[in-house]
Amino acid sequence: MAQEQFTAIEAKQGVLVPKESYIQQYKEQYLQQIREAWQSLRDSFLRVHDIIKEGIPLLSFLEQTRIHKEMDSHNDAEKKFLQQWEKKDIEGMQHTIQNRFSAETCNWLYSVGNEKYKQNNYEDAAALFSFLIVLQPTYPSHWIGFGLSKLQMEQREEALVAMQMAAVLAPNDLLPQYNIAKIFLEQENNDQARDAFAALEAVATQQNALHHPEILSLKEKIIAQGVT
């Protein structure tokens, strides 16, 4: 198809890339939907506390000491955090919780989340990744981990929001673009699937990945479904 048929891509220095306006709409969708999901987010915080306690005995003494101190600091902020949650104060919540856990602890939590995912424990994985999203909201890997976990739980709307936010943060990463197109196709949202696949193809072209089996398979499904 001719490039000008798509609203999702544009040419920059002779290369097709996702349009900034196309990526920006994901952020706007995220901000609208995330404000409606704080109850499940709070539940995940409570579960993360239990997961941390389960994992601490496996760490070295110094690591245990560091995490216990960080957990105490976090617990001291719990009352303030819950007040901000009641007000849906996203910025305030992030300010309260950010920097209470070190980069080392966040890396450990991320590794535990990956391990939970590999063990098919998607609820715990999603809880850990959502916790990390608040701690480090600009890390696309956290959004991707959360989105993949939600996909396995067949919660596609939450997965879609997560992948869209990952695309905002890492527009040249193939994985979010692929999953956005795949979810829209599964939802039979053909216009959105067409634009999302166009953005995916633009990124894949830059990375010489157009012939990746997963992308070719998705393209076949798009053609079969008559998305033009």
N, C-alpha and C positions, 0 to 999 in steps of 0.2 A: 504494500500500500504506500501511497505517497506520504511523505512526512507531514505535509500540511493538514492531513486529515486528523491528526492527533492533537489534543490539547495537553498531553502529558509530557511531551518532549520538545526540545528545541536544539538548534545547532549552535555550538560554541566552538570557534576555531576549527570548524569542519568536522566536529564530532557531535553525534547525537547524545544528549544528556537529559535526565529528568528536569522539567522546568521547576524553577524555584517556587512558583505559585502553586504547582501541583504538589510539591512536598509540603509547603506551608499549610495547605488545607488539612493535611493530616494532623498537624499540631493543633489547629483549631478544633478539629473533631476530638482529639485527645482531651483537650482542656474541658470541653463540654461534657464528655462522657465520664472522665475520671472523677468529677465532682459528684457523680451519682453512685460511686462505688466505694465510699469510705467505710461502710460497715464491713464489707468483706476484707478490706485492707486492714482494718483494726483486728479482725479475727486472725488474720495472718500474722500480725505482730505477736499476738498471744501464743500462737503455735511456734513461732520462731524461738521464743524464750525457752520452750520445752526442748526444741531441737538442739539449741546451743548447750543446754545442760546435759543432754545425752552425749554430745560429742566431746565435751571438755575433758573427760577422763582419758581420752586417747591422745591428748596433747602433752607436751613437755611441761615441767613445773613452771618455767618462765612464761610460757604461752598461757597456761591456766591462770597465773597471777594477773597477767595483762588483761585477759578477757573478763575475769571477775571484777577488776577495777572498772572496766568500761561498762559492764552490765550494771554495776552499782550506780555509776553516773547516769546511765540511761533510766534506771528505775527512779532516781531522784527527779527526773524530768517527766515521769509518766503522768502525773496529775496535770501539769501544764499542757502536755501533749493532748490529753483527752479533752481538755477544755477547748483547745484549738480544733480538735476533730469535730466537736459539737457545732462549732461555728463554720466548719468546712474551710478553715483557714489553711490552704495548701502551703503558702509561703511560710507561715508561722510554724507549721508542723515540720517542714523541712529544716528550718533554722534551729528548732529545738533538738532535732535528732541528729542532724549532720555534725560531723566531727566528734561525736561521742564514741565512735568506733574507729580504730586506726585503720590505715590502708592494709596492714598485715591481717587484721581480723576480717576485713571485708574480703580480702583474697581467700581466706580460709572459708568464710561463709559461701563464697562463690563455688569453691571446690566441693563443699558439702552439697550445694544445690545440684551441681553436675552429677555427683555420685547418686543422689536421690533420684535424679532423672534416669540414670542408667539402670537403676534398680526398679524402674517403673513405678516409683512412688511419686507420682506427679503432683499430688496435693502438697506434700512437704516441699517439693522442688519449687512449686509456684509460690508458696509462702515465703521461702527464702529469697527468691528473686524479687518478689514485690517489696520485701524489706530492704533489699539492696537498692532498689529503684529510689526509695526515699532517701537512703544514705548517700547514694551517688547517682542522682537522676540524669546525669549527662553521659553515663556509660551505656552505649548501645547494647553491649553484651548482656546486661541485666534485662533489658526489654526483650531481647531475643530469647533468652532463657525462659522468661515468664510467658512469652507468646507461644513458644514450643510446648511448654507444659500445659497451657490452656488448650492448645490444639489436641493434645493427647487426651484431655478431659472432655473433648468435644464442646468446649465453650468458645465458639468461634468469634463471637462478637468481641470478647475480651482479648482474644488472641489477635484479632485484626487491629484493635487500638494499639496494642503493644508493638506489633510489627510496623505500624504506621509511625509510631514515635521513634522506633529504631531507624526507620528510613529518614526521618528528620535529622537525626544525629549522625547517621552514616549513609548518606545518599548513594555512595558507590559500593555498598555492600550488597551482594547478590541475594543473600538469604532472606532479608526482609522483603525485598521487591518480589522475589519468587513466591513467598507465602501470601503476600497481599493479593497477587494475581490469582493464586490458587484458591484462596478463600472466596474472593468475589465470583470466581467461576463456579464453585460449589454452591454458592448462594443464587446462582443464575442471574447475577447482576451484570449483564453483558456489557453495558457501557463502561462501568468501572473496571471490569475484567480486561476489556480491550485496552484502556488507558494504562492500567497497571502492567499489562504484558508489554506494551510499547516501552514503558520506562525500564522494565526488566531487560528487554532486548538492547536498549541503549547502553545500559551498564555492562551487559554481557559482551557487547561488541568491543567496548573499551578494554575488556579483560580477556579477549579472545576465548570467550566461554560459550559462544552461541551453540556449539555442538555438544554441550554437556548433556548427558542422558536425561537428567531431570527436566531441563529446559525444553529439550526436544519432545519429551513425553507430554509436557504441559501444552506445548504448541499444537500437538496432535489433538489433544482434548479440546482446545479452543476452536480449532478448525472443525472438528466433529460436531461441536455444539453450535456452530454457525455464528460465532462471534466475529463480526467483520466491522 
